[in-house]
Amino acid sequence: MQQATVETPSPTVACAEEKRQLCRDIISGTSGMISAGKRWLPQHLGESDANYKARLGSNILTNFLSQAVDKQVGKIFSKPITLCDNVPPEIISLCENIDRQGCGLDSFAMDVCKAAFVDGISYILADYPKVDGVLTLADEKNLGARPYAVHVKACCLLEVLAEQIGGVETITRIRVKECTMQPGDGWSYNEVEQVRVLRREPDGSIWYELWQEIENNNASGVSDQWVKIEEGKTAFKAIYLIPIYTNRTGFMQGLPPNQAIAELNLRHWRSMSEQINALSFQRFAMLSAIGITEESTVLIGPSKLLRSPNPEAKFSFVEPTGKGVEMGRLDLESIEKAIETASATLRVERGGQVTATAAAIDSNETNAGLKAIAGGIKDSLEQLLMAFAEMMGKGADQGGEVDVCQEFGESKGTAQGLQSLDKARALGDLSRDNYLKALIWRGELDEDFDLDINAEELSSEGPSLADMQQQKPMAGGGDNAGT
């Protein structure tokens, strides 16, 4: 058994990572699935390596998982994140460049959430730059030191240890794997892996360690060894690791929420491989020759004449019926319908109408899960602001609040229903106020739409086009009719 090192993931993390692999490979696209090779596309018995390589390399992934994730994230971030009035100006300023790399709060949170919808969980680590020789917060401020956020993907978190302290589940140690590129000789670069450790001591102090992998020359040869290169005490009051859950399975744990879509996407990947491979044979007829020896050379082309010294020789072309390709097409269509049912992706038909199944998928009931996730994201971002406040010497309760969109999917009724409303209004069977109330109920207009203010604004605009048409005399009518 291989000896564990600081980079060895905990058993819990290793098990979760194995379950996330399919979603991870699919979200990486065609190139990622081709790189995975036989893991997701088995080689047939009797299939040569060359033929398998050709079949694998010619396959194309239709990324239904990516479409579903994009829609889920798009709904939550359809409106910008709003910092409430109780957020201090200093923290508002931090949110404009929250990661010290130019990302604002919205774009940073969107990236974290997209990773969470793939893996089931992703993390934000609130950190503070190391400042040597500084004694006070004022000195740090003068040097430009300030808190910032780090996106820690699930694949980079090697360990989370926690215990009950004062009745609260408290993180006592984490290990985060980091990778940096450092310039080498000339124009080359060296990839340097390191592991950052944060641990909580019994007295409540927070310490950090930095480990790097270096080459170790010994009698048995050259091997890699993990060495602690740095250690020290922080001013932190806690380990500020904040989870973003999309499918919570435990404290600081999660698994892909779109696993069912990924499994159907895998089936589609395999079926598409067979379909493309079959088409490469079905599109060409096979030449059949009777009475030709194996030593004979037959040149085939539009200007070639087939000859044989054998008077009984026969040439013909054998064309496949295409039944297999048709069955493959039907299989792909059935998988796509199953994915449509399992995902939140709307499928628009040629006529521009949304199918009944897709409408049900996009209903308020289905969106309830996304609303719960959006509520969790709000709580997590507020925890981040609390961490920032504490790092800046303020009380943790002075971080303030944020608003995350939870109003998606509020449109009620169907497109046909909206057309019926429009028709009833045009025919005069429905009053203007009732028409507008129906639009508010459907979600076409905001809930705070004021009918009285709208009526006042309309009166100041003069007669509407519809009123002018009603007042216009009919052709041939009036006092001068018949003159």
Order of alpha helices (4+ residues) and beta strands (2+ residues): alpha-alpha-alpha-alpha-beta-alpha-alpha-beta-alpha-beta-beta-beta-beta-beta-beta-beta-beta-beta-alpha-beta-beta-alpha-alpha-alpha-beta-alpha-alpha-alpha-alpha
